[in-house]
Amino acid sequence: MERFCVEGFLPRKGADRARRVEALRVEERTAVVFESAPRLATTLDELAEALGDRPATVCRELTKRYEEVRRGTLRELALERRDDGEARGEIVIVIGGSQAPHADDDDVALAVAVALRSGATTRDAASEVASSLGVSRRRAYEAALRHGTGGGE
């Protein structure tokens, strides 16, 4: 780890939370996220879904007598947490940064064009491209709209 960012607590729900999780998808730095114990399993599930098999660490009660540190991928930690039941204490999640290469506008436009030609809807093409290239869905969707209106391939 060379660089890191402290995200603090994610918003509890809604569009603000979705935007913050989306930002983590392309964040290259290691991210530090705080979470409450009752929401840990849900947050790990959501992060695993959005970020995939990134390396992560769940730390509980750091610097205290019952300190606990578990390492694995986000998916492994999410599954493990479901089996363990309710967590207690103060939780810190450390998530490895994105290793995806940066896609430029031409890469996004080309990937969208290929997806649309294969029969995907604009929405599906945008989701597919966002996932595969590690770009925001909005950026991919805008590229799909431009492609659909003759704005470029």
Buried (B, 14 or more C-beta within 10 A) or exposed (E): EEEBBEBEEBEEEEEEBBEBBBEBBBBBBBBBBEBEBEBBBEBBBBBBEBBBEBBBBBBBBEEEEEEBEBEBBBBBBBBBBEEEEEBEBBBBBBBBBBEBEEBEEEBBBBBBBBBBEEEBEBEBBBBBBBBEBBBBBEBBBBBBEBBEEEEEE
